[in-house]
Amino acid sequence: MNDLKRRGSGPALLAVSVAALSGAGFTAAAPIDVGNPDIQLRWDNTLRYNIGMRAQGKDKALSQSAAQQIGDNKFDRGDVVTNRLDILSEMDLVYKDRYGARVSAAGWYDQAYDDKAEGLPAYQAAGIPAAYSNNKYTGSVKRYYMGPSGEILDAFVFGGFDLGSTPVNFKLGRHNLYWGESLFSFVHGVSYAQGPVDIRKATATPGIEAKELFLPLNQLSLQTQLNDDISMAAYYQFEWDANRLPEGGTYFGAADFLFSGNTTFPIAPGFGVPFEGDQHKPKNSGAWGVNTKWSSDLLGGNVGVYYREFSDTMPNVVGVYDANGVPTSFYNKYAENVRLYGVSLSKQVGTLAVGAELVRRENTALSTIGGSPDFARGNTWHGLVNAIAYLGGTPLWDSAVLQAELTYSRLDKVTKNSDYYNEKGNPGCPSQSGGKGGAKDGCSTRDALGFQMAFTPTWYQAFEGVDLTLPITYGRGLYGTSPVAGGGNEGAGTFSVGVGADYMARYKVDLAYNGFFGPITTNFNPVVGQNTVATSSGTTPLLRDRGWVSLTFKTSF
């Protein structure tokens, strides 16, 4: 990502930025007249303020753990965990309705964070090092969690040409692509690793749609309509970037030393191992994909066929060991040369908009025992089916939207490093007692099933000029633990319940309670003199005491 030059400090910087972007005030965005009817210019800005408060007290099994000591203890119940101002600025230029350019940039500042990342005194007294040197966040963490900072997002040109009698449209530059029909899952669909995913945003915004999470990359994308029923699309990427994961030691970080690096993994008194982060990245070029879509009267919908080759964007934490088997460093490693085959279907079934996908991934990274010398690889199957129901007025609401998605993943076979595969029954994936662990210990099973839904009833003009909503989201691993990272864990999930007010379709306020859940096991920890977490069904159980209340204001101008 491209840094915007940092000047000034804190709220003053963003206040000046907002004032400059809004010109004479918060006026509704409109096309800018440049005096040429062939040119359309538009400048849109979105301002969002979010304040959040921790609503739950600490679970000592988590807060006293060596791996969660910073993140879970930084904020007490009732503390403000985010006090963040974001601005998104977008400019679009269109010439003769066919050619143009788009640039967008984001800026942010969060006053809730300082640079302190302090461990518990009990561990420091025992000589067990904290994750962050001198108990201070790294520069990368401070940039994204504190600010003020920013980045360029979109920066591309677009246009079209005729190939014989066939029109072809293209985009060149930084933009994102999102293929397929998935509503919530960015793991099980054809769009997996089509670009880096902002999982930090996903963790802080339960129920957010997958398409809102993909970040832009430098690439060339093409699309053409061969006839009334068949279209084709393709892309080639000139840039690679990793998923943005919640950083250790922050409120939503599951383990203090992960992910960006320059931290320490505490092993034992007097012994910590450096965590280097993304020191070994895949090459920027080489990712590409093609798809064909067919509007089928026979099936009564649209069928898509896909093929992609790419490097994974989800890290695997691996270790370097000396001749005696002692770890000397840990770092993030990414699978390269992954192949994906997929088909999709979208159609109307009565009043439901239905989507489905079936995907096969080959040479993909499998869930791996953390700290292994390498990661396991294999072939997997993935499927999903979803539906959107638009509900009319009832005595309970004026209208409502229900979205639901069921996901499935299955291991076909392990093709490399089977000893490192984090599977049920592998001694490397232990239970609390030290035996062979199961799905609720986070050990992968051959099959896994997950569910996600969002329900939003609306009341129009509940007050003069105000529409009210009551958004509810819920997601859970129903059965098994996915063979791939981030694919879902049995009994673990997230939920949110809120109320929203939209005034004059211009000012929006949302109040929500957001929570995490899932099983953990514990064992006795002599350093703190009590039981602390030993295993968990994925990462959300490690956040199950960090339920929080968020209040968000958003407007566009």
Protein Blocks (a to p, Z undefined) as FASTA:
>chain_A
ZZdddehjhjllmmmmmmmmnonaccddddddehiakbccdddddddddddddfbdcdfk
lmmpmklmmmmmmpcghiafbdcddddddddddehhlaccdddddddddfkbccbdcddf
klmmnopacfbghhiacfklmmmmnopadddfbdcddddddehjaccdddedjddddedj
bfklcklmmkgokbccdfklmmmmghiafklmpccdddddddddfblmbccdddddfbdc
ddddddehiaklcbfkbmnbjiacdfbghiacddebjmbccdfbhpacdddddddfklop
acdddddddddfbdcddddddfkopafbdcddddehiacddddddddehjaccddddddd
ehiacdddehiabdcddddddddddddddddddfkbmbdcddddddddddfbdcbhkllp
ccehiaklccfkopacdfknopacfbdcddddddddddehkbghiacdddddddddfbdj
dfbehiapehiacddddddddehhlaccdddddddeddddddddfknopacdfbdehjkl
mmmmmgccdddddddZZ
